[in-house]
């Protein structure tokens, strides 16, 4: 049994192959409820077809692992390198993102054949490489696992939008949580001071979580749970979408241009607000966390409530010092509702920090002090997007198992509403 070492972990090749099969099979499990026609639709430019996600993550292993180490390498299909490259300029030209839905061929079955081909070649490669080559590839393979997990979450977010555009209101899977009312929002005090943020210790992280560094935080308070649909209905009833003074200028412009009146997947029928979810369309449940908000909406609600959004450093420090890393109680990879759930009973501490919905922060997505992207095409993974984006923390109900941690930095443009996003309030420490 050959041993594989990385900068953060040591594992056997058998364990690596097991992890590969686990990640790859989970993608196929998520795609299984969908027809080939479902997997081809692109309902807006930000959404990618399911079969594209399945193919792109396969292209990643073929491009960054097999092409580097497979003897007599040849791509499975030359044109796939053009079709399934996302944004890697160093690799070569790519098909326009907004037009991915135009591609009827290869079909969903053909993509499955492509996945099977690359899977077999990856297994053969890992079984035959010498320890030195394995050590050299370890970090790229681990990046491939986590890259595919990101696309597993995106696959679900994207198919949610695709199905929402269908007047037949088809469902993906799952059942709704019981209807209820939210409990009273509590507050948790967090000590400030000179604290360290960024990834520490062993285990995988993305380069944008590095290097760890110190920041100074004033004492602050966080809401003990996420803001709920019930509280959002109060915001709407008080004219939240009609009061320019609550909004950032760019946000108010979007409200006006796009006639925002409610969260992204809400619609009003005969005076009743309904919410589209992966398990169907139902009357808005006041107890559930409000989801599919832009940063602009989250910030406007915080202004209306007389509070603010936390900074990403405040969020991470509180998560790490008061909770630690996520455990089984977090609503991640929810295969029953595929949606955010009501907060568990109050305990005096923080609730819903991990899972349910990604939490907008007030922090722009920027490089940490001392950050340097990797050389070559892999260096394009995160660094070149550090402009015009806001940071989100915590994961959501669609985040795959083992893919959330205190230092994880997600990012989206401030106007993005299709991701499963929500908010938690913050304020300065009580005087």
Beta strands, then each sheet from edge to edge (+ up, - down):
strand 1: 3-5
strand 2: 10-12
strand 3: 187-190
strand 4: 193-197
strand 5: 213-217
strand 6: 220-223
strand 7: 266-269
strand 8: 272-277
strand 9: 280-283
strand 10: 308-309
strand 11: 358-364
strand 12: 390-393
strand 13: 410-412
strand 14: 421-422
strand 15: 425-428
sheet 1: 1+ 2-
sheet 2: 3+ 6- 15+ 10-
sheet 3: 4+ 5-
sheet 4: 7+ 8- 9+
sheet 5: 13+ 12- 11+ 14+
end
